[in-house]
Amino acid sequence: MLIEDLPGTERTSRIHAGRMPALAGADLEVPLANGQMRRYVNLDFAASTPAMEAVVETVSAFVPWYSSVHRGTGWTSQVSTRAFEAARRAVHTFVGARPTDEVIFVRNSTEALNLLAHCIPLRPDQVVLSTALEHHANMLPWRRRGRVVHLDPPESPEALLDAVRRALQDRVWPVGLVAVTGASNVTGEVFPVRELATLAHEHDALIAVDAAQLAPHRAIDMVAAGIDCLALSGHKMYAPFGAGALVAPAALMAQAEPLLAGGGAVSYVTLDDVQWAALPDRLEAGSPNVVGAVALGAAATALSRAGMAHVAAHEKRLLGYLDGQFGDIPGLRRLRLWSSGGADRLGVCTFTVEGMHHALVAAALSAEHGIGVRHGCFCAHPYITWLLGVSPEQSGAIRERLRRGEHRDIPGAVRASFGIGTTVEHLDRLLAGLRTLVERGPHLEYREDPATGDYLPADDSRELPRFDLLPPLDADLRGPGCGQF
Ligand SMILES: Cc1ncc(COP(=O)(O)O)c(C=O)c1O
């Protein structure tokens, strides 16, 4: 079925006439545990998106020219420097930044938010106002800056605005910064950023938006929305080459002590003194990830050319379709923040399956249906435990088990998330897989890996691919982060 054929698309079919940018790996076939091959259904965009083909092409075209940036006089250095700075400009344009804003290239949103928390001037009596539903990346860095007020997950956008207004009016704890997500990575709700910015500014506070999820799916205009500072990740916006960005007023960062000290961030060094460079170099010490920045700039341009309104309309239509079908499957519990009303949501569907561990659901969708989703707590432990109704006693017991390195029985959910490459067929495959699981349970036998809490098929004949120049990818080659949830 084409997206244009979905019910209710007639009125807007013209905006769907264009095609979504192509994604690398769209035709990938993956093995099932029984050895059969299936077309892969990637529904894990909220974690990391596939690369856009246009981004890969730009990177391939650029790589022969790659060289040192800024200091080299060779022609390739000059080309690389211009490409790096052009990428900076592309990101600046993509988010509608002010001429007085600076784009700092970082690794990802986590680094961007840590850098911002390090730089932003706050008075000792000022607090950071945030919510309990933030990703850890927009929670933990602020704690290092002092007092953070976490508003309870609000019942509606209006309730959020009311709670923020009340907190801003509190004279005991003056708010210096409102730090909120642009959209929830767990349940997809898009925050009323413009209204939040107005409220923050009315009370002389700044607003920082964690746009890790928002940037790939909705148009951002920092000027129109009044966003002061913004963080985004390339690997979530179809440019998985290791770069992200912090965009913030130059005046906020110009005097900050660099987070990383080293070459590139300085204008002059003596044995007992250092003169830090001007922005952006000041906050980009060391040799930068030029290829990653070029990829991020290319993704920003490609998304703008595709049209963010077009992208958003595509994803909303798919979400409407999924919402319509999902309720028909018994035993699924959808996790939502704002269950009623027409509040905007990204293509994120997070749920639990009655009587089935979230890790088992995710493992079976992969091993038996060739579908990739995410399970666990999505780096938003306070929010997911709130959504699941985990009591303080249960929370204490979980903490104790994790302290002992036991990952069994960690609460969590399953998240299917999508974006520009997604089709109705992908969602149908998910729905069919879930129906089968709910009706008949997993077909295969699984064992729980106590070190990670993941479920693995007891008998798994899937072979990992080989990549030239890499040692074979043995199944027991686990990274140190495999136990994360
Ligand atoms: C809302 C949100 N903020 C921040 C992050 C952190 O992004 P990164 O892992 O790219 O640093 C994520 C990642 O999932 C996210 O979803």
The ligand as a Gaussian input file, in Angstrom:
#p B3LYP/6-31G(d) Opt

LIG

0 1
 C       15.571000      13.049000      23.527000
 C       16.999000      12.597000      23.494000
 N       17.929000      13.403000      23.984000
 C       19.228000      13.098000      23.973000
 C       19.638000      11.897000      23.461000
 C       21.094000      11.573000      23.461000
 O       21.519000      11.508000      22.146000
 P       22.968000      10.964000      21.798000
 O       22.968000       9.534000      22.233000
 O       23.065000      11.128000      20.349000
 O       23.920000      11.768000      22.564000
 C       18.710000      11.003000      22.947000
 C       19.117000       9.694000      22.437000
 O       18.356000       8.774000      22.340000
 C       17.355000      11.368000      22.949000
 O       16.418000      10.578000      22.454000

